[in-house]
Amino acid sequence: MSNWDIFLTPYKQAVEELKIKLKGIREQYQKSSKHTPIEFVTGRVKPVSSILDKAKRKNIPLNRLEEDMQDLAGVRIVTQFVEDIETVLELIRLRKDFEIMEERDYIVHKKPSGYRSYHLVLCYPVQTIEGEKKILVELQIRTLAMNFWATIEHSLNYKYSGEIPEDIKMRLQRAAEAAFLLDEEMSIIRDEVREAQQIITTKQEQGRKL
């Protein structure tokens, strides 16, 4: 690959555009009286070193990156409650500005490590000076608890180059179950939490008007 900057520019554009659109959904909910299913949105383009590592690990030739590496561009939606994930999925499936190529449910079918998240692969059209270019983007949807666990696991995987010691692996799996239980408990008191948040939001709005 002679020029990574040129190659990755459309991916950066796709991430930025999707972030703006998804944050727009969040703002629309905030301006209405409805519960906001999106807590926050993040996105990134894979660093070149990570692309090369994964290409080597998965035996992907560099001239096949666009077709065979689905997470060169990644966007993440984080929700408060597990139930919010389904709401977000419904919103995503209704959109006409991209196509859903694949869906993988790692919440119902968690990974052996304990990882939980909902993954979609989107085909997103980017407008470039040379015309339209369709980009594969991985969209992850997960709760705050799932996100906290996944962030820790990612750091440990990086530290141990994917070979996490068995005792830490076991603790991670226990932590994953604890995160799952936290999500379950929060679901039970969901209506109480939403009501409390609504009271706070109303008070803040009244304060701004004074």
N, C-alpha and C positions, 0 to 999 in steps of 0.2 A: 504494500500500500504506500504510494508515494506521497499523497497529501491527505492526512487524516482530517485536517480542518475543513477542507472542501467536502469530503465524504460525510462528515458528521453534521454539517450545517443544517441540512433539511431535518435531521432528527432533533436538533436543538429547537428549531422552529416549531416542529410538531408538539414538543413538550410544552413550550411556552404558550402556544395557542390553546392546547387542551387545559392547561392550568387556568388560563383566563376564563375559559368557558365553564369549567367546573366550579371555580370560585364565584362565577356569575350566578350559578344555581344556588349556591350557599347564600349569597346576598339577597336573592329573591325571597328565599325562605325567611331570612332575618327580617325583611321588610313586611312580611305577612305575619299573621298571628300563629302560623303553624310551627311545629317543632322542626328544627333544622337537622336533617339527617347527616349532613356533612360537617364534621368538626374542623378538619383542615385538609388541605391539598398540597402535596409536594411532587416534585418531578426532577429527573436528572437524565443525562446522557451518560452511558457507561464510559469510564475513563479508558484511554487506549490500553493501558497496562492490563486492566481487567478483561478487555476484549481479547487481547492476545493470549492471556492465561486460559480463558474459557475456550477459545478456538483450538488451542493446543490440547486441552483436557477432553474436548468433545470431538476432536479430529475434524474441525470445520475449516475448509480451505478459505483463505482470505477473500477470494473472488466469489465466495458463496455466503458472505456475511449477511447481506440484505435479505436473502431467502431463509437462511438456516439459523440465524440468531435473532430470536423474537424479542429480546429485551435490551437491544441497543439503546432504545428510548424507553424510559419507564416513568409512569405516573402512579401516584398512590393517593387513595382517598381513605381518610381515617374517620371512623364514626364513633359515637359514644356507646351505642347499644348494638347487639347482634341483629336485632330486628331492623335497624337502620340500613343494614347491608342490602336486604331485600328491596327496600324503598329505592336505594341508590341504583340497584340493578335494573329495576323497572324504568327508572329515568334514562339510564344508559341505553337500554334496549329500544326505547322509543325514538332515539335521536336519528336524524337522517344525514348528519355531517360526517359520519364514518361508518364502517362496516365491522361487525363482530365476526372474527374468523374462528375463534375458539374460546371455550370456557372450561375452567378447571376449578372444581370445588374442593379446596383443601380445608374447608371448615367441617363439612360432613365426613370427608375422607382425609383426615389429617396425615401429615407425613410422619414416618417412623420417629423422627427427631422430636415431634410434638408440635411442629410448625402448623399454624392455621392461618388461612387467608383465602380470599376468593380472587382468582386470576382470570383476566380476559385478555385475548390478543386482538387488538384493533387494527384495521387497515385504514390509516388516516391520510387523506389527500392534502399534500402541501403544495402551495402555488409558488413556483420558482421562476426565475427569468427564462428558463428553458421549457417552461410549461409545467403541467401537473406531475407531481411525483408521489406515488403511494408508499407510505412508510408504515412498517409494522411497529406498533407500540404496545408494551405490556402494561395493562392497568391492574393494579392490586387494590382490593377493597378489604379493609380489616378494622377491627375495633381498636380503641386505645390500648387495651390490655394485650391483645395480639401483637400490636405494633411494638410495645415495650419489650415483649419477649423476643420478637424477631430481630429487633435492633441489637439486643444483648447477644443473641446467638450468632448474628452476623459478625460482631466484633470478635467473639471467641473463635469462630471459624477462620477469621483473618489471622488472629494471633497464632493459632496452631496449624495454619495452612490446611484446614479441612480435616485434620486428624485430632479432634478434641479428645482428651483423656477420658477413659470410661467413667471415672467417679464424677467428673464434671458433666458428662453426658447424662448420667443418671439424675443429677440435680436439676439439669435443664429440663428433662422430661417431667420431673415433679413440679417444677416451676410452670411448665406449660399447662399442667392439669390445674394448678392453682389459679392461673390466668383464666382458664376456662370456667372454673367455679366462680371467679369474680364476675365474669360476664353473665353467668346464670343468675347470680344474686342481684346484680344490677338490673337485669331484665324483670325480676320480680317486683322491684320498687321503682320501675321505670316511670310510671305515671306520677308518683310522688316527686321524683327528681325533675321531671319536665315541668310540673306545676311550680316547683320552687324556682326553677330557672326563669319561668315566665314572669313570676312576681318580681325577680331581680331586674329583668329586662324592662318591665313596665316602669319600675321605680327609676331606673337610669334614664329612660326616655322622658319621664316627668321632670327629672332634675335638669335635663338639657333645655327643656322648654321654659324653665323659671329664669 
